[in-house]
Amino acid sequence: MMGEEGVDNGVSETMGGLLEAFPLPLIHVSPAGACSCNKAMCELLDVQSLPEEGPLARMAGREWTGMSSLVRDLAGAGAFPVQMRVADREPMEVFIECGSVPKGQGTLVRVVRVGLDPEEHVAEGMRSHIAEEVNRLLRSEIKEHRRTQKALQRAERFARSLVDSSLDMIIAVDQEGCITEFNPAAVLRFGWEAAEVLGRHSSMLYAEQRVYEHMQQELDRHGAFAGEIENVDRDGNTFTVFLAASRQYDASGDLVGSMGVSRDVTAAKRDREALSESEERYRDLFENATDLIQSVDPDGRFHYVNRAWKQAMGYSDEELRSLTLWDVLDPAEEEHCRRIMNDLLDGRSIGMIHTVFRAKDGRKVRLEGTSGVRLKNGRVVATRSIFRDITLVEQARAEAERRSAKLSALFKSREHMFWTVDRRIALTSFNTGYSDMVFRLYGKRPEINTDQERPRREFAEPEYHEFWKAKYEEAFHGKAVRFETDRMDQQGLRVCNEIFLSPVLGPDGGVEEVFGIGHEITTKKEAGERLLESLHEKEVLLKEVHHRVKNNLQIISSILNLQKAYVGEDPAVQQLLHDSQDRIRSMAFIHESLYQNKNFSGLDLSEYIDGLARNLLMSHSLHGRVALEMDLRPVDLGLDQAIPCGLILNELISNALKHAFQTTGEGTITIALSLKDDTIGLMVRDDGVGMAEDFDLERDANLGLQLVSTLVDQLDGSLERTPGPGAGYLITFERSN
């Protein structure tokens, strides 16, 4: 805000400009006595500039050593002649006239030379006329500045009223950071009176010095600052304000300080944080809810869905932008759901909704839930629904019904025996098959809850009862029991039964009864015995077959080795034949393992992996430079899965030996084999150069990896890359029975 000082400066600047442009010789004497002159005066005295005290003057015996004393004695006396000289120059006869400058800006001394020739008199007259015109302009300029001063004073008073009545805190500081303005709003919020803080450094108002320094750096860099900061009041309490500050400059463009306008946003910040926390809680509830939550507009376009919805349906956010509710509904449900949508839009209440969605992979997802509407200006803009996925519940219910039907059919079956006994080993239930078997063996029918001694008297010998008692006791101790019986029936025919005893738990977790299941295996047992008789012969035959297959594969490998000598030095062809040899050797190694094994139906995969890996290392001439680290759990595997596994291992290990250590020539290959709940995990990893970040198995795989992918599909397994340095692959598949 510009005050009288600014106006005076403006007048002074204007007067200085007019003095320099004035055509007649003029000397300006400041209130402090310093002298300056215009160009015409310098030309008159033939000097470049005047000394600070001005020229010497003499008149009628009086002499002045400086213009300040002359002005003091002769101001207002009109024009009078004097002798004027500068330094050692000759004195000059001149007339002088003194006049004051407005607003206390000093005195102007007009000088006219005596003894001018006629032409100079004419010029002097013209200069006098011009001087009078300049004087008139100067008076007009001064008058205009006075009007401007009054306007500025009115603006100053208006600005002051704005500052004093502002609800925002307004604080100004000088170049040193000392407070020069502290309005009533600042007094009210900080608790300091203006007189207490004026002249003190403004950093006292900041909670942290680093915040104050950061603000100053922003002002130095950009000339302005805007943002939230922490202030501290007189009692030491911290509060948050939004501050807008800028540098302040005077009329000359010189920096005079800074001014800031701030507003207390502590409550707003607290409300904002509370709102943010609330939104975060609801967002967590929304995203982590196990129910499926969705919102769609009246046309069926999705507004939002939660994470559970996307996981159940398999769609991404990008895909949902181009889908509608009708796209994910099962076609059979569309008409039903459109009626529900119309009821919602018409404001009618609906009950529990049962419907079926179609997941991205085509699965049917059965849902039940409720829906409501969101209104805007009394109009429905969206529906909101919360569904529960009851697919598994429905499947479980259907499965339970199927099992119940099966159990009912089994219980009525004459092919199987079902019965239960309590801790007295007394029958509590049995089916027709059990009754028929007892009658066939002993010629009598069983009865429910019979005397314990009666079966011992009427059914079989005591030793046989003790055998059954021991089996029942095992089951009553919580153990599932399986055994076989071999008896003769009433006609003297052999009867073999397979028996299963299972504990039946009560509400307290204790065994209350034992459930028995049995079926006749006489024919099966006799066939098995006959089968065992010929097993040795077949074992010998299989052993010979594996031996011959191994030999034939080795012959093929040898033929390929000979072929390598006739195909030239083409590295690609040589490598192709070498890879084919490795694959054939891996299959031959399986048959060799089976030949040396007593079990011809399968082999121990861990032993096979160990031997195959070491053979491949020797084949590639990398023994001693590439180390093998193996963590292999014993896993028995059938021949139909062992051969694909062998080929997979051959490709992965060969791939690592060929490509992983091209730069270093040495490294480590890690192989791990695990088994959990019949799920086999096979991992092959190297610490070599690794694969490119954008490597894609389906797009970039070579022949070997394509073969691996095909063999994994043959095993109904999965293939994935493992994270970490080098290249690593994990194959998982279910072990077949």
TASUL-V206993 format. One line per field, one symbol per residue. burial: I if it has 16 or more other ideal C-beta (glycine too) atoms within 10 Angstrom, else O. A space follows every 50 residues. Layout:
burial = ???
This chain:
burial = OIOOOIIIOIIOOIIOOIIOOIIIIIIIIIOOIIIIIIOIIOOIIOOOOI OOIIIIIOIOOOOIOIIIOIIOOIOOOOOOOIIIOIOOOOOIOIOIIIOO IOIOIIIIIIIIOOOOOOOOOOOIOOIOOOIOOIOOOIOOIIOOIOOOIO OIOOOOOOOOOOIOOOOIIIIIIIOOOOIIIIIOIIIOIIOIOOOOIOOO OIOOIIIOOOIIOOIIOOIOOOOOIOOOIOIOOOOOOOIIIIIOIOIIOO OOOOOOIIIIIIIIIOOOOOOOOOOOOOOOOOOOOOOOOOOIIIIIOOOI OIOOIIOIIIOIIOIOOOOIOOOOIOOIIOOOIOOOIOOIIOOIOOOOOO OOIOIIIIOOOOOOIIIOIOIOOOOOOOOIOIIIIIIOIIIOOOOOOOOO OOOOOOOOOOOOOOOIIIIIIOOOOIIIOIIOIIIOIIOOIIOOOIOOOO OOOOIOOOIOOOOOOOOIOOIIOOIIOOOOIOOOIOOOOOOOOOIOIOIO IIIOOOOOOOIOIIIIIIIIIOOOIOOOOOOOOOOOOOOOOOIOOIOOII OOIIOIIOOIOOOOOOOOOOOOOOOOIIIOIIIIIIIIIIIIIIIOIOOI OIIIIIOIIIOIIOIIIOOIOIOOOIOOOOOIOOIOIOOOIIIIIIIIII IIIIIIIIIIIOOOOOIIIIIIIOIOOOOIIIIIIIIIIOIOOOOOOOOO OOOIIOIIIOIIOOIOIOIOOOOOOIIIIIIIIOIOO
